[in-house]
Amino acid sequence: MLLRFSPFAIVPVLLATLAFASPALAQRGASCHNGMSFPQFLRGLEQDAQKAGVSQRAISAAAPYMVYDQGIVNRDRGQRVFGQLFTQFAGRMASEARRVRGQKLIKQHAQAFARAEKQYGVPAAVITAFWALESDFGAVQGKLSTLRSLVSLAYDCRRAEMFHDETIAALKIVDRGDLTPSEMIGSWAGELGQTQFLPRHYYDYAVDYDGDGRRDLIHSAADVIGSTANYIATGLKWKRGEPWLQEVRVSPNAPSHFPWDQADLTSKHPRSQWAAWGVAFADGKPLPHDQLPASLLLPMGRNGPAFLAYDNFGAYTEWNNSLIYSTTAAYLATRIAGAAPMRKPSAQVAQLTFAQIKQLQQLLVKAGYDVGKVDGVLGQQTRSAVKAMQVKYGQPADSWPTAELLARMRGHAAPPAGPAEATAEPPRPVRPHR
């Protein structure tokens, strides 16, 4: 039974919750809301929800959960970037146990997977890999109130508009009858269900695949399978029948001046061209001499694993813009689909530390390159700037920052290569695009 009282009957609760926030943090939250207090902000949010078609019944039912939690805001503002070598992260997240479990689940839910592939064109292995990485097949979905998280982040100014809209989407989910407010338990960033949808995508792409009249991505495996396929196909523009990722290697017989500068997700060439340059499958078999476009992806530079990334790989980078995460998800999907384990690098690949990458970014900015935010994160803009500088110095332009490049930019000789160190590539950033 849904509760039928105004959300603003709970102002004492709201004020008690706000008491945990420091005045400075509360003022920071109010600064982007014309100085409104949190209860005033909630009134405006209720009005916006009603304008968007949410019933008063749903708003009243959600009211006890729409309270401010400074701890959520602290988590968002206090995210710490961390990282590992791609081979380390993939070895842990795309484990043999997950490959086996994924294949068993495909057999267990064969009917739902077959229906999803026929309807949306998304292979079972692709869906299952996201299922594995996002919640360990539903085992780890989060333990926090989604509505509490969303309104707290909406009141904070860092991404206020995004979470304002996500809160209204969550209320629409309640209004539609998919979940009750008490069932909306997920991650601190407001993601819901076994493949961790933000509420807007839950509302837009969730489908009822088990026929019980509601879209339940928390408890129903069939709904998870159909909804994830719908989101990948419709929201992320999956191309039916096309590959997403294949491991390759640069043949020892490749030209001595291999065009490493073309090894970038922003550069696409037909497989026939990659074959002409000496790229072959990981087992040495030749690539097809066709016109299918692909990028050469080197997540750890030319000395690490190599993959051909096809147009469908864009679905992975849209799902999560961390290169380590997206490559791991795509690789796990190939393993579940039957591909062999990736080849291990012949030698240890060294990584710069967080502080070194941040210093390199500062030097790149001084040199006139756009790296986005100077934050120690090895994102696409930084990789592109690294490649440009490697070209300038006559180094193999594989976009992988090295101690040698950093030393050149500092203006002195490179130090001896040391052991591999963690970069600042964040495997799981919050996904504002989802």
Secondary structure, 3 states (H helix, E strand, C coil): CCCCCCHHHHHHHHHHHHCCCCHHHHHHHHCCCCCCCHHHHHHHHHHHHHHCCCCHHHHHHHHHHCCCCHHHHHHHHCCCCCCCCHHHHHHHHCCHHHHHHHHHHHHHCHHHHHHHHHHHCCCHHHHHHHHHHHHCCCCCCCCEEHHHHHHHHHHCCCCHHHHHHHHHHHHHHHHHCCCCHHHCEECCCCCECCCCECHHHHHHHCCCCCCCCCCCCCCCHHHHHHHHHHHHHHHCCCCCCCCCEEEEEECCCCCCCCCHHHCCCCCCEEHHHHHHCCEEECCCCECCCCCCEEEEECCCCCCCCEEEECCCHHHHHHHCCCHHHHHHHHHHHHHHCCCCCCCCCCCCCCCCCHHHHHHHHHHHHHCCCCCCCCCCCCCHHHHHHHHHHHHHHCCCCCCCCCHHHHHHHHCCCCCCCCCCCCCCCCCCCCCCCC
